[in-house]
Amino acid sequence: MELRSEDVFAEGVAILRKEKIASATTAARLLLCFVLGTKDFRAHTVSPADAERFRTLIVQHKAGCPVSKLIGSRAFWDQTFYVNENVLDPRPDSETLIEAVLQAIPENTTSSQILDLGTGSGCLLGTLLVHRPYMRGIGVDCSLQALFVAQKNAVRLGTANRTHFICSNWTAALAQKHNFEVIISNPPYISRRDIPALPKSVLYDPLIALDGGEDGLACYREIASSIMPLLCHKGQLFLEVGQGQQRAVKKIFNILRYAQSYKDLSGRVRVLQFIKE
């Protein structure tokens, strides 16, 4: 017997609201649309099998699993990216880096290369290449599983012919001198001791994408140790940083001239820009 989609939806919302889940209505809508394979669940009835599948997803979300991990996609900037358990979920805070780079690179830029260190899902590199169609990019990640996701997203965005992916621990597998005009990175920056206290939803991301070492700065030090030969003269480096880390990261990258910082929507410094002179 087919069920009314509005009733199934209302049941899901009620379960989430009872557990005080944020954005219960949005989460239930996305999950039901995913189960039904539609953008508007109201135009459909729901089979008992689909209703049970929806309830299972609702329970998983109630337990802490992000909607993005359940439906396999996450909106970022003006694109939608495929995600799974092997990559960090794209987050609104990281859109600050996109804004910073797009401000720094003219729309008519030609023959420039972007290097994305720790590319993960490829959301940063892919978004930038969509908006700067004359540029090419290299995405580096130590996780082969993450690179499979990034490659899939490059195909979906139509940027695969301008993107090359390399499995490497940061810059280890790159040639000594590449002369990149732009290098970007959102490295792991959470202190190891703080990871157990993170929200449940964050812990569905791979640990390797979160763990920044004992003080949260280990990856910045590693990048700084090999960045100079990769940047061309006047080349720009954009780094996402965690809350309160800007001073320490500036000190680590004192080999480059600090240019400016960019704040996220909450007013926190989220991105630092450096220039090689």
C-alpha positions as CSV (number, residue, x, y, z in Angstrom):
1,M,0.0,0.0,0.0
2,E,1.4,3.4,-1.1
3,L,1.8,6.0,1.6
4,R,1.4,9.8,1.4
5,S,4.8,11.4,1.1
6,E,3.7,14.2,3.3
7,D,2.9,11.7,6.1
8,V,6.3,9.9,5.7
9,F,8.1,13.3,5.7
10,A,6.3,14.5,8.8
11,E,7.2,11.3,10.6
12,G,10.9,11.8,9.8
13,V,10.8,15.5,10.9
14,A,9.1,14.5,14.2
15,I,11.8,11.9,15.0
16,L,14.6,14.4,14.4
17,R,12.9,17.2,16.3
18,K,12.4,14.9,19.3
19,E,16.2,14.4,19.4
20,K,16.7,18.2,18.9
21,I,18.5,17.6,15.6
22,A,19.3,20.9,13.9
23,S,17.6,21.6,10.6
24,A,15.3,18.6,11.0
25,T,13.0,19.8,8.2
26,T,15.8,20.3,5.7
27,A,17.4,17.0,6.7
28,A,14.2,15.0,6.3
29,R,13.4,16.7,3.0
30,L,16.9,15.9,1.5
31,L,16.7,12.3,2.7
32,L,13.2,11.6,1.4
33,C,14.0,13.2,-2.0
34,F,17.1,11.0,-2.1
35,V,15.1,7.9,-1.4
36,L,12.5,8.8,-4.1
37,G,15.1,10.1,-6.6
38,T,13.3,13.4,-7.0
39,K,13.7,17.1,-6.2
40,D,10.2,17.4,-4.8
41,F,8.9,14.6,-2.7
42,R,5.4,16.1,-2.6
43,A,4.7,15.0,-6.2
44,H,5.1,11.3,-5.2
45,T,3.7,8.5,-3.1
46,V,6.0,6.3,-1.1
47,S,6.1,2.5,-1.2
48,P,6.5,0.6,2.1
49,A,10.0,-0.4,1.1
50,D,11.0,3.3,0.4
51,A,9.4,4.4,3.6
52,E,11.4,1.9,5.6
53,R,14.6,2.9,3.8
54,F,13.8,6.6,4.7
55,R,13.3,5.7,8.3
56,T,16.6,3.9,8.4
57,L,18.4,7.0,7.1
58,I,16.5,9.1,9.6
59,V,17.8,6.9,12.4
60,Q,21.3,7.1,11.1
61,H,21.2,10.8,10.9
62,K,19.7,11.0,14.4
63,A,22.8,9.0,15.6
64,G,25.1,11.7,14.1
65,C,25.8,10.7,10.5
66,P,25.7,13.8,8.3
67,V,23.1,13.9,5.6
68,S,25.8,14.4,3.0
69,K,27.4,11.1,3.9
70,L,24.0,9.4,3.7
71,I,23.1,10.8,0.3
72,G,26.6,11.0,-1.1
73,S,26.6,14.7,-2.0
74,R,27.2,18.1,-0.6
75,A,26.6,21.6,-1.9
76,F,29.6,23.9,-1.9
77,W,29.8,27.4,-3.4
78,D,27.7,27.1,-6.5
79,Q,28.4,23.4,-7.2
80,T,27.4,20.0,-5.8
81,F,30.1,17.5,-5.0
82,Y,30.1,13.7,-4.5
83,V,31.3,12.8,-1.1
84,N,31.8,9.6,0.9
85,E,33.5,8.3,4.0
86,N,37.0,8.8,2.4
87,V,36.8,12.6,2.2
88,L,36.2,15.6,4.4
89,D,32.8,17.1,3.9
90,P,33.1,20.5,2.1
91,R,32.0,23.2,4.6
92,P,30.8,26.8,4.2
93,D,33.9,28.1,6.1
94,S,36.1,26.8,3.3
95,E,34.2,29.0,0.8
96,T,36.2,31.8,2.3
97,L,39.2,30.4,0.4
98,I,37.3,30.4,-2.8
99,E,36.3,34.0,-2.4
100,A,39.9,35.0,-1.6
101,V,41.4,33.3,-4.6
102,L,38.8,34.6,-7.0
103,Q,39.4,38.1,-5.8
104,A,43.2,37.7,-6.4
105,I,43.0,36.1,-9.8
106,P,41.4,38.1,-12.7
107,E,38.7,36.3,-14.7
108,N,40.7,36.6,-17.9
109,T,43.7,34.8,-16.4
110,T,45.5,32.6,-18.9
111,S,48.0,29.8,-18.7
112,S,48.2,29.7,-15.0
113,Q,48.4,26.6,-12.7
114,I,46.8,25.9,-9.3
115,L,48.2,23.3,-6.9
116,D,45.8,22.0,-4.3
117,L,47.6,20.3,-1.4
118,G,45.4,17.8,0.4
119,T,42.7,18.0,-2.3
120,G,40.3,15.5,-0.7
121,S,37.0,15.7,-2.6
122,G,38.5,18.2,-5.0
123,C,35.9,20.8,-4.0
124,L,38.3,23.7,-3.8
125,L,40.3,23.0,-6.9
126,G,37.2,22.1,-8.9
127,T,35.3,25.2,-8.0
128,L,38.2,27.4,-8.9
129,L,38.7,25.8,-12.3
130,V,35.0,26.2,-13.1
131,H,35.2,29.9,-12.4
132,R,38.6,30.3,-14.1
133,P,38.3,28.2,-17.2
134,Y,41.7,29.1,-18.7
135,M,43.5,27.7,-15.7
136,R,44.8,24.2,-15.1
137,G,45.2,22.4,-11.7
138,I,47.0,19.6,-9.9
139,G,45.4,18.0,-6.9
140,V,47.6,16.2,-4.4
141,D,46.4,13.8,-1.7
142,C,48.0,11.0,0.3
143,S,44.8,9.0,0.1
144,L,44.2,7.1,-3.1
145,Q,40.5,6.6,-2.1
146,A,40.1,10.4,-1.7
147,L,41.6,10.9,-5.2
148,F,39.0,8.6,-6.7
149,V,36.4,10.9,-5.3
150,A,38.2,14.0,-6.6
151,Q,38.5,12.5,-10.0
152,K,34.8,11.7,-10.1
153,N,34.0,15.3,-9.1
154,A,36.3,16.6,-11.8
155,V,34.4,14.6,-14.4
156,R,31.0,15.8,-13.1
157,L,32.2,19.4,-13.2
158,G,33.7,19.1,-16.7
159,T,37.2,20.1,-15.5
160,A,38.8,16.6,-15.8
161,N,40.7,17.7,-19.0
162,R,42.4,20.5,-17.0
163,T,43.1,18.5,-13.8
164,H,45.8,16.1,-12.9
165,F,45.8,14.2,-9.6
166,I,48.8,12.9,-7.8
167,C,48.9,10.5,-4.8
168,S,51.6,11.9,-2.6
169,N,52.4,12.9,1.0
170,W,52.1,16.7,0.4
171,T,54.8,17.7,-2.1
172,A,57.0,14.5,-1.9
173,A,56.0,13.3,-5.4
174,L,56.2,16.7,-7.1
175,A,59.1,17.8,-9.3
176,Q,61.5,20.1,-7.5
177,K,60.3,23.2,-9.5
178,H,56.9,23.7,-10.9
179,N,56.4,27.4,-10.9
180,F,52.8,27.4,-9.7
181,E,51.1,30.8,-9.8
182,V,48.7,29.7,-7.0
183,I,48.9,27.1,-4.3
184,I,46.0,26.4,-2.0
185,S,45.5,24.1,1.0
186,N,43.0,23.3,3.7
187,P,45.3,21.0,5.7
188,P,44.3,19.1,8.8
189,Y,44.6,21.6,11.7
190,I,42.8,20.1,14.7
191,S,45.0,19.3,17.7
192,R,45.0,15.6,18.2
193,R,43.9,15.9,21.8
194,D,40.8,17.9,20.7
195,I,39.6,15.3,18.2
196,P,37.6,13.1,20.7
197,A,35.5,16.2,21.8
198,L,34.5,17.1,18.2
199,P,30.8,16.8,17.3
200,K,29.6,13.3,16.3
201,S,29.0,14.5,12.7
202,V,32.6,15.6,12.3
203,L,33.9,12.2,13.4
204,Y,32.3,10.7,10.3
205,D,35.1,12.4,8.3
206,P,38.4,10.5,7.9
207,L,40.7,11.0,10.8
208,I,43.6,11.7,8.4
209,A,41.7,14.8,7.2
210,L,41.3,16.1,10.8
211,D,44.5,15.3,12.7
212,G,46.9,18.2,12.7
213,G,49.3,16.7,15.2
214,E,49.9,17.5,18.8
215,D,49.4,21.3,18.4
216,G,47.3,21.3,15.1
217,L,50.2,22.8,13.2
218,A,52.2,19.8,12.0
219,C,50.9,19.9,8.4
220,Y,51.6,23.6,8.1
221,R,55.3,23.0,9.0
222,E,55.5,20.2,6.5
223,I,54.1,22.3,3.7
224,A,56.4,25.3,4.6
225,S,59.5,23.1,4.4
226,S,59.0,22.4,0.7
227,I,56.9,25.2,-0.7
228,M,59.5,27.7,-2.0
229,P,60.7,25.8,-5.1
230,L,57.0,25.2,-6.2
231,L,55.9,28.9,-6.2
232,C,56.9,31.2,-9.1
233,H,58.0,34.8,-8.5
234,K,55.0,36.6,-7.1
235,G,53.2,33.3,-6.7
236,Q,50.5,33.2,-4.1
237,L,49.7,30.8,-1.3
238,F,46.3,30.6,0.3
239,L,45.9,28.5,3.5
240,E,42.8,27.8,5.5
241,V,43.5,28.0,9.3
242,G,41.7,27.0,12.4
243,Q,40.4,29.3,15.0
244,G,43.2,31.3,16.7
245,Q,45.9,29.8,14.6
246,Q,46.7,32.8,12.3
247,R,49.7,34.1,14.3
248,A,51.4,30.7,14.6
249,V,50.8,30.0,10.9
250,K,52.2,33.4,9.9
251,K,55.3,32.6,11.8
252,I,55.7,29.2,10.2
253,F,55.5,30.8,6.7
254,N,57.8,33.7,7.4
255,I,59.7,32.6,4.3
256,L,56.9,34.3,2.4
257,R,55.5,37.8,2.6
258,Y,52.2,37.8,4.4
259,A,49.6,39.6,2.3
260,Q,46.3,39.6,4.1
261,S,43.7,37.6,6.0
262,Y,40.1,36.7,5.1
263,K,37.3,36.2,7.6
264,D,34.5,33.7,7.4
265,L,30.8,34.5,8.0
266,S,31.3,34.2,11.7
267,G,34.0,36.9,11.7
268,R,36.9,34.6,12.4
269,V,40.1,34.7,10.4
270,R,39.8,31.6,8.1
271,V,42.3,32.1,5.3
272,L,45.8,33.6,5.1
273,Q,47.3,34.8,1.8
274,F,51.1,34.8,1.3
275,I,53.2,36.0,-1.7
276,K,56.7,34.8,-2.8
277,E,59.0,37.7,-3.6
